[in-house]
Amino acid sequence: MVKRKWMLLVMTAVMLLSVVASACSNSGGNGNGKSEGNNANTGTNSANGNGGSEEKPPEKATFTIFNGAGAAKDINTNETTIGKILEDQTGVNFKLENLVGDLNTKIGTMIASNKYPDAIIPDAAIDEVLGAGAFIDLTDLIEEHGPNIKRVYGPYFNQMKAADGKIYFLPFSNVVGEYVPDPNINQGAFWVQRRVLKEAGYPQIKTLDEYFKLVEDYVAKHKEEDLTGFISLTHDWRFFATTNPPMHLMGYPNDGEVTVDLNTLEAKTYSSSDATKRWLSKLNELNAKGLFDKASFVDNYDQYLAKLTSGKVVGFFDYGWQIGNAQNVLKDAAKKDPAKDDFVYFPLPVTFDGEKDQYLDPPGFVKNRGIGITVSAKDPARIVQYFDNLLKEENQVLKSWGIKGETYEVDEKGRFYRTAEQIAKIDEAFREEFGFKYYDWNWPNYGTNSTLADGNAYAPGLQAEVFQMSLTEADKMILDKYGAKTYAEMFAAPDERPWFPAWGIPKEQGSQPQIYETKKTELTKKYFPKLVLAKPADFEKVWTEYQGEFGKLDTAAYEKFMTDEVKKIVEQVKQ
């Protein structure tokens, strides 16, 4: 009934606007994509309330966006419910192109031709895009067309400015309102199939050795299933899923290339440390036992996700946000057949020797990832206006919660919640059709841990009522086995780190720190496969060779740069 009313309202509004436009053909709107009285809950536009005629609908325009972090099919945003509502408000549609193949190759081709889409989400290649001068300065456009951008990003403007004082892109992690912790695990963890824990009697797994013994024992008992004990993601820029574990295993959060001492603020690299040697030695041991998937070093991201959904992979390390598509597929299957819940993955806070873990992110601001408008953009002002319209709170509700009465409800106290029926219908296919999948992250938005003006959590999954309702009986059962009501309760609370994340510290293209990271990545991509796949008797020899090559890098200068930047941020926070 609600949907039918919504459709009637839209048709009425369109007919009314058509009449007004034909009767007032000489009185045009400003064509800037702004609309008064937008209602994200219905997708309709109300009159402007100033006693005059309604504005002429803005002319339709389609812009292009390349998403270097995307894992979805290419699509026009107006093919989704959310995108169509936003097009009705602004006249703007975006043609989304997601990454296929190697990110650096794709970006390199754009730079060589000096031809870009209207906007780019370059992810890990953002330094290359900035170095090529591909992004335009947004400062004046924001001042002229971005009141909501200023409201949402204003507190972070100083951190967003490049060395020349200009703003070239809009990040994604800015917190609006109060910080809400995540009850789920969207960050790092060692994951294992639930059936493995069930068969083992739900043991407390805290150390790396305990984790791998769990995996090894299960595979040994189920030889007829042809299982893969452990898999690792190495494709393109996602190689960090294989290089980052030593940092976490030592009890540090994801600061990227370094670990930072909480007391001295000294930043140290770990890629050639004893911790990394210990990690790679363990993978080498697994490989020798036939428990490691050798194809890890050649599979692309889609192949990796496909293996996770096959039911054949027992365990892996990765970040929850990176395996979300695979986990959603597994959960959707479990909703239809509860027996398949055995194949859903469960996160464990594993460290080397049971150290206090720090997998959960503390509050932070990632200032070297975002979306920028390129020098090839046909109408930068119109794009900024779309971004600004998207940042209206009602549209942030639309992109995160959806439409009242269809994808969420509001109780008598004003608290947002979802019914069991709504939770059940929002599967991966619905997320694509409605647009949740495409508007989930890589746009100007409120950071995931934000709150709305009325006190509701910005992200439905962080609203206590929704999280508890979204748990299946199988979820509740396994959490209860570990004495927890949320997944986050199984992990240690994060220590405060004002600089977090250190990987978000900008490095200019061509600078010593940027070149260091590039060379370091090349080395790890060359030697990690050799170290993991080597005969155990040859591991020490290959490690010595790797150490020799690593020693040629100016690690001391890089660590000094990172330490100085960390200390600078800490001082800024104190002011």
ZIJO-V439646 format. One record per helix or strand of 3 or more residues. SS is the DSSP state (H for helix, E for strand). FROM is the first residue (numbers start at 1). LEN is the number of residues. If there is no record, write none. Layout:
ss=[SS | SS]
from=[FROM | FROM]
len=[LEN | LEN]
This chain:
ss=[H | E | H | H | E | H | E | H | H | H | E | H | H | H | E | H | H | E | E | H | H | H | E | H | H | E | E | H | H | E | H | H | H | H | H | H | H | H | H | H]
from=[2 | 61 | 77 | 81 | 92 | 103 | 119 | 123 | 139 | 147 | 188 | 194 | 208 | 223 | 228 | 236 | 245 | 258 | 267 | 274 | 294 | 301 | 313 | 324 | 338 | 345 | 371 | 380 | 393 | 408 | 420 | 428 | 460 | 464 | 473 | 488 | 502 | 512 | 536 | 555]
len=[22 | 7 | 3 | 10 | 7 | 11 | 3 | 9 | 7 | 14 | 6 | 6 | 14 | 3 | 4 | 8 | 5 | 3 | 3 | 15 | 4 | 9 | 7 | 13 | 6 | 4 | 4 | 11 | 8 | 3 | 6 | 7 | 3 | 7 | 9 | 3 | 3 | 22 | 15 | 20]
